[in-house]
């Protein structure tokens, strides 16, 4: 819980007597940034809200990370984290991003910074998580790029390392050209779409499309519900609501996040949209794509046309498959050139009670 207090804040080495309370320091300077008035206090540490204003600071540190993963962009994190659940701190000259979910404090990414500082920062982050969580098995780092584990000494057995779902990464030219038998079905679906809908058009996504995008999400939701069993509806609604909120945050901060997007219109009606960004000069990242799946071929057509916007990039990352078999089949059907490997970290010897 975040409270407000007009007293000057204690230093980072001074212990709070009530551990998990939150306080509000006066504005001070840290790493050339203005700190917010509110923070989450965990013992003698302050975790600050992860907001749009943190983008320059995050970008400064993430440039030290070589992994072209979708998780390692400011946009991907800010749209999926609300202001109440995302917190950060600079520890050992590393940007450390925490997620507060109920009574559990975890990290979405390992400490972002130079390799010489990351291992020490990781130890400090686990002390913070352990200080907040009721049991140490809840403390974890979720989306760790694979080479991060090379920072550990071979004799360091403190960490349980588990493989996570990988990102699907394609060669941009493969998605644009769709050459060969492997893409025959994709070409057929696109050609059929173009024959059936000769009046379609594409537009650069902008604020004038926000209301139409919201309407398409509602249409997409109604169409999906027609094919779902009762048992799956509750989980589906939760997932859709999370995605709806993420899209709203993306639209709210669209320009500041530097996003690029495209809309598909058929008969003057918006029937698809997508937006993404560049992870680095050589790798693009597709964050969201939605089409009216009652219109065959629209998703394949929009995906290829959006890929053409990134021909200056060698690769396009479309994220992981969320563990969903249908999504895995779709992403595999585009023949990924690479898989962006990720792992999770937690204390060795801890486990979730059965």
C-alpha positions as CSV (number, residue, x, y, z in Angstrom):
1,X,0.0,0.0,0.0
2,X,1.3,3.5,-0.9
3,X,0.9,6.2,1.7
4,X,2.0,9.8,1.8
5,X,4.4,11.4,4.3
6,X,5.7,14.9,4.2
7,X,8.8,14.1,6.3
8,X,12.1,13.9,4.6
9,X,12.9,10.3,3.6
10,X,15.4,8.1,5.5
11,X,18.6,7.1,3.6
12,X,18.7,3.8,1.8
13,X,20.8,2.3,4.6
14,X,18.4,3.3,7.4
15,X,16.0,0.5,8.4
16,X,12.3,1.1,8.4
17,X,10.8,-0.2,11.7
18,X,7.6,-1.6,10.0
19,X,9.2,-3.3,7.0
20,X,6.5,-3.4,4.3
21,X,5.0,0.1,4.7
22,X,5.2,2.7,2.0
23,X,6.2,6.3,2.5
24,X,6.5,9.5,0.4
25,X,9.9,11.3,0.2
26,X,10.3,14.8,-0.9
27,X,11.6,15.1,-4.5
28,X,15.3,14.4,-4.7
29,X,17.8,13.8,-7.5
30,X,19.2,10.4,-8.2
31,X,21.1,9.4,-11.3
32,X,20.1,12.7,-12.8
33,X,16.4,11.8,-12.5
34,X,13.6,13.2,-10.3
35,X,12.4,10.6,-7.9
36,X,8.6,10.3,-7.4
37,X,6.9,11.3,-4.1
38,X,5.7,7.8,-3.4
39,X,7.6,4.6,-3.0
40,X,7.2,1.1,-1.7
41,X,9.3,0.5,1.4
42,X,10.7,-3.0,1.9
43,X,12.8,-3.0,5.1
44,X,15.6,-0.5,4.3
45,X,14.9,-0.3,0.5
46,X,12.7,2.0,-1.5
47,X,11.1,0.7,-4.7
48,X,9.7,3.5,-7.0
49,X,6.6,3.2,-9.2
50,X,7.4,2.1,-12.8
51,X,5.8,4.8,-14.9
52,X,6.1,6.2,-18.4
53,X,8.5,8.8,-17.0
54,X,11.1,6.1,-16.2
55,X,11.6,5.3,-19.9
56,X,14.9,7.3,-20.4
57,X,16.4,5.7,-17.3
58,X,15.3,2.1,-18.3
59,X,16.6,2.6,-21.9
60,X,19.9,3.8,-20.6
61,X,20.5,0.6,-18.7
62,X,18.9,-1.9,-21.1
63,X,21.4,-0.9,-23.8
64,X,23.9,-3.0,-21.8
65,X,21.9,-6.2,-22.5
66,X,22.8,-8.0,-25.8
67,X,19.7,-10.2,-25.9
68,X,17.1,-9.3,-28.6
69,X,14.2,-10.5,-26.6
70,X,10.7,-9.0,-26.6
71,X,10.7,-8.8,-22.8
72,X,13.6,-6.3,-22.8
73,X,11.9,-3.2,-24.1
74,X,10.3,-0.5,-22.0
75,X,7.1,-0.6,-24.0
76,X,6.5,-4.3,-23.5
77,X,6.9,-3.9,-19.7
78,X,5.0,-0.7,-19.2
79,X,1.9,-1.8,-21.1
80,X,1.6,-5.1,-19.1
81,X,2.4,-3.5,-15.7
82,X,0.0,-1.1,-14.1
83,X,1.4,1.7,-11.9
84,X,0.3,-0.3,-8.9
85,X,2.2,-3.4,-9.7
86,X,5.5,-2.3,-11.3
87,X,8.4,-0.9,-9.2
88,X,12.1,-0.2,-9.8
89,X,15.3,0.8,-8.1
90,X,18.9,1.4,-9.2
91,X,21.0,-1.2,-7.3
92,X,24.7,-1.6,-7.9
93,X,24.4,0.6,-10.9
94,X,21.8,-1.7,-12.4
95,X,18.1,-1.1,-13.3
96,X,16.1,-3.6,-11.2
97,X,12.4,-4.1,-12.2
98,X,10.0,-5.6,-9.6
99,X,6.4,-6.8,-10.0
100,X,4.1,-6.8,-7.0
101,X,1.2,-9.3,-7.4
102,X,-0.9,-9.7,-4.4
103,X,1.5,-10.5,-1.5
104,X,4.3,-11.7,-3.8
105,X,7.2,-9.6,-5.0
106,X,9.1,-10.9,-8.0
107,X,11.3,-9.6,-10.8
108,X,10.3,-9.6,-14.4
109,X,13.9,-9.2,-15.6
110,X,17.4,-9.7,-14.2
111,X,19.3,-6.6,-13.1
112,X,20.0,-4.5,-16.3
113,X,23.5,-3.1,-16.4
114,X,27.1,-3.9,-17.0
115,X,28.1,-7.6,-16.4
116,X,30.5,-6.6,-13.7
117,X,27.7,-5.3,-11.5
118,X,24.8,-7.7,-12.3
119,X,25.7,-10.6,-10.0
120,X,26.0,-8.4,-6.9
121,X,22.8,-6.6,-7.9
122,X,21.0,-9.9,-8.2
123,X,22.0,-10.9,-4.6
124,X,20.6,-7.6,-3.3
125,X,17.4,-8.0,-5.3
126,X,16.8,-11.5,-3.8
127,X,17.3,-10.0,-0.3
128,X,14.7,-7.4,-1.1
129,X,12.2,-10.1,-2.4
130,X,12.9,-12.4,0.6
131,X,12.4,-9.4,2.9
132,X,8.9,-8.9,1.5
133,X,7.7,-12.4,0.6
134,X,6.3,-14.7,3.4
135,X,8.5,-17.6,2.1
136,X,11.6,-17.6,-0.1
137,X,10.1,-19.9,-2.8
138,X,8.1,-17.0,-4.0
139,X,11.2,-14.9,-4.8
140,X,12.0,-15.4,-8.5
141,X,13.3,-13.7,-11.6
142,X,11.1,-14.6,-14.6
143,X,12.5,-13.6,-18.0
144,X,16.3,-14.1,-17.8
145,X,18.2,-14.1,-21.0
146,X,20.2,-17.3,-21.4
147,X,23.7,-15.9,-21.2
148,X,23.0,-14.2,-17.9
149,X,23.8,-17.5,-16.1
150,X,27.3,-17.3,-17.5
151,X,27.9,-14.7,-14.8
152,X,27.7,-17.4,-12.1
153,X,30.8,-19.3,-11.0
154,X,30.6,-23.0,-11.9
155,X,30.6,-23.9,-8.2
156,X,27.7,-21.5,-7.4
157,X,24.8,-23.9,-6.6
158,X,22.6,-21.3,-5.0
159,X,20.2,-20.9,-8.0
160,X,17.6,-23.1,-9.5
161,X,17.6,-22.4,-13.2
162,X,14.5,-23.5,-15.2
163,X,13.9,-23.1,-18.9
164,X,11.1,-20.7,-19.9
165,X,9.1,-20.3,-23.1
166,X,11.3,-18.9,-25.8
167,X,10.6,-16.0,-28.2
168,X,10.0,-16.8,-31.9
169,X,12.3,-14.8,-34.1
170,X,12.0,-14.7,-37.9
171,X,14.1,-13.4,-40.8
172,X,12.2,-10.3,-42.0
173,X,12.7,-11.2,-45.6
174,X,11.1,-14.7,-45.0
175,X,8.0,-13.0,-43.7
176,X,7.9,-10.5,-46.5
177,X,8.6,-12.8,-49.5
178,X,6.9,-16.0,-48.2
179,X,9.0,-18.0,-50.7
180,X,8.9,-21.8,-51.2
181,X,6.6,-24.7,-50.3
182,X,6.9,-24.0,-46.6
183,X,4.8,-20.8,-47.1
184,X,2.5,-22.1,-49.8
185,X,-0.5,-22.1,-47.5
186,X,0.2,-18.5,-46.3
187,X,0.5,-17.2,-49.9
188,X,-2.8,-18.9,-50.7
189,X,-4.6,-17.4,-47.7
190,X,-3.3,-13.9,-48.6
191,X,-4.3,-14.2,-52.2
192,X,-7.7,-15.4,-51.3
193,X,-8.2,-12.5,-48.9
194,X,-7.2,-10.0,-51.6
195,X,-9.6,-11.5,-54.2
196,X,-12.5,-11.6,-51.8
197,X,-11.8,-8.1,-50.4
198,X,-10.5,-5.9,-53.3
199,X,-11.7,-2.8,-51.4
200,X,-9.4,-3.3,-48.4
201,X,-6.9,-0.6,-47.5
202,X,-4.1,-0.1,-45.0
203,X,-3.5,3.0,-42.8
204,X,-0.8,4.1,-40.5
205,X,-2.1,3.6,-37.0
206,X,-2.9,6.9,-35.1
207,X,-5.1,8.5,-32.5
208,X,-8.0,8.7,-35.0
209,X,-8.3,4.9,-34.8
210,X,-8.5,4.5,-31.0
211,X,-12.3,4.1,-30.9
212,X,-12.4,1.8,-33.8
213,X,-9.7,-0.4,-32.2
214,X,-11.8,-0.7,-29.0
215,X,-14.8,-1.7,-31.1
216,X,-12.7,-4.4,-32.9
217,X,-11.6,-5.9,-29.6
218,X,-15.3,-6.2,-28.6
219,X,-16.1,-7.9,-31.9
220,X,-13.1,-10.2,-31.5
221,X,-14.3,-11.1,-28.0
222,X,-17.8,-12.0,-29.1
223,X,-16.5,-14.1,-32.0
224,X,-14.2,-16.1,-29.8
225,X,-16.8,-16.8,-27.2
226,X,-18.9,-18.6,-29.8
227,X,-16.3,-21.4,-29.9
228,X,-15.5,-21.7,-26.2
229,X,-16.7,-24.2,-23.6
230,X,-18.1,-23.0,-20.3
231,X,-15.1,-24.2,-18.3
232,X,-12.7,-22.0,-20.3
233,X,-14.6,-18.8,-20.3
234,X,-13.5,-17.5,-16.9
235,X,-9.8,-17.8,-17.7
236,X,-10.4,-16.4,-21.1
237,X,-12.1,-13.3,-19.7
238,X,-9.3,-12.7,-17.3
239,X,-6.7,-12.9,-20.1
240,X,-8.7,-10.7,-22.4
241,X,-9.1,-8.1,-19.8
242,X,-5.4,-8.0,-19.1
243,X,-4.8,-7.6,-22.8
244,X,-7.4,-4.9,-23.2
245,X,-5.7,-2.9,-20.4
246,X,-2.3,-3.4,-22.0
247,X,-3.6,-2.1,-25.4
248,X,-5.2,0.9,-23.6
249,X,-1.9,1.8,-22.0
250,X,-0.1,1.4,-25.3
251,X,-2.6,3.7,-27.0
252,X,-2.4,6.3,-24.1
253,X,1.4,6.5,-24.4
254,X,1.7,5.5,-28.1
255,X,3.9,8.4,-29.2
256,X,6.1,8.5,-26.1
257,X,6.8,4.8,-26.5
258,X,7.9,5.3,-30.1
259,X,5.5,2.6,-31.4
260,X,4.7,2.0,-35.1
261,X,1.4,0.5,-36.1
262,X,-0.9,-0.3,-39.0
263,X,-4.7,-0.7,-39.4
264,X,-6.6,-2.8,-41.9
265,X,-9.9,-1.5,-43.3
266,X,-12.5,-3.5,-45.3
267,X,-15.6,-1.8,-46.7
268,X,-14.5,1.3,-44.7
269,X,-14.6,-0.6,-41.4
270,X,-11.5,-1.3,-39.2
271,X,-11.0,-5.1,-39.2
272,X,-7.5,-5.4,-38.0
273,X,-4.6,-3.5,-36.3
274,X,-1.1,-4.2,-35.1
275,X,1.8,-2.3,-33.5
276,X,5.4,-2.9,-32.6
277,X,8.7,-1.3,-32.2
278,X,12.5,-1.9,-32.6
279,X,14.3,-3.7,-29.9
280,X,17.6,-2.6,-31.5
281,X,18.5,-1.4,-35.0
282,X,18.6,-5.0,-36.3
283,X,15.6,-6.6,-34.6
284,X,11.9,-5.4,-34.7
285,X,9.3,-6.5,-32.1
286,X,5.6,-7.1,-32.8
287,X,3.7,-6.3,-29.6
288,X,0.1,-6.8,-30.5
289,X,-1.9,-8.0,-33.5
290,X,-5.7,-8.3,-33.6
291,X,-7.9,-9.0,-36.6
292,X,-11.5,-10.1,-37.1
293,X,-10.8,-13.8,-37.4
294,X,-14.2,-14.3,-39.1
295,X,-12.4,-12.8,-42.1
296,X,-10.1,-15.6,-43.5
297,X,-6.7,-14.4,-44.5
298,X,-6.9,-11.0,-42.8
299,X,-4.4,-11.9,-40.1
300,X,-1.9,-13.4,-42.6
301,X,-2.2,-10.4,-44.9
302,X,-1.8,-7.8,-42.1
303,X,1.2,-9.6,-40.6
304,X,3.1,-9.7,-43.9
305,X,2.3,-6.0,-44.7
306,X,3.4,-5.0,-41.2
307,X,6.7,-6.9,-41.7
308,X,7.4,-4.8,-44.7
309,X,7.7,-1.8,-42.4
310,X,10.8,-3.3,-40.9
311,X,12.8,-4.3,-43.9
312,X,15.7,-2.3,-42.4
313,X,15.8,-5.0,-39.7
314,X,17.3,-8.5,-40.3
315,X,14.9,-10.1,-37.8
316,X,11.4,-9.7,-36.3
317,X,10.6,-11.0,-32.8
318,X,7.0,-11.9,-32.1
319,X,7.4,-13.0,-28.4
320,X,6.6,-16.4,-26.9
321,X,3.5,-18.6,-27.3
322,X,2.2,-18.2,-23.7
323,X,2.2,-22.0,-23.5
324,X,-0.9,-22.2,-25.8
325,X,-0.8,-25.0,-28.3
326,X,-2.8,-23.2,-31.0
327,X,-0.5,-20.1,-30.7
328,X,2.6,-22.4,-30.9
329,X,1.3,-24.0,-34.1
330,X,0.7,-20.6,-35.7
331,X,4.1,-19.3,-34.8
332,X,5.9,-22.4,-35.9
333,X,4.1,-22.3,-39.2
334,X,6.0,-19.2,-40.1
335,X,9.3,-21.1,-39.7
336,X,11.3,-19.2,-37.0
337,X,14.9,-18.7,-37.8
338,X,15.9,-18.4,-34.2
339,X,14.5,-19.0,-30.7
340,X,15.2,-16.4,-28.1
341,X,16.0,-18.6,-25.1
342,X,15.0,-17.6,-21.6
343,X,15.2,-19.1,-18.1
344,X,13.8,-18.3,-14.7
345,X,15.8,-18.1,-11.5
346,X,14.9,-18.9,-7.9
347,X,16.6,-20.1,-4.8
348,X,17.9,-23.7,-5.1
349,X,16.2,-26.1,-2.7
350,X,13.0,-24.1,-2.6
351,X,9.7,-25.4,-4.1
352,X,6.1,-24.6,-4.3
353,X,4.3,-26.7,-1.8
354,X,2.0,-29.3,-3.3
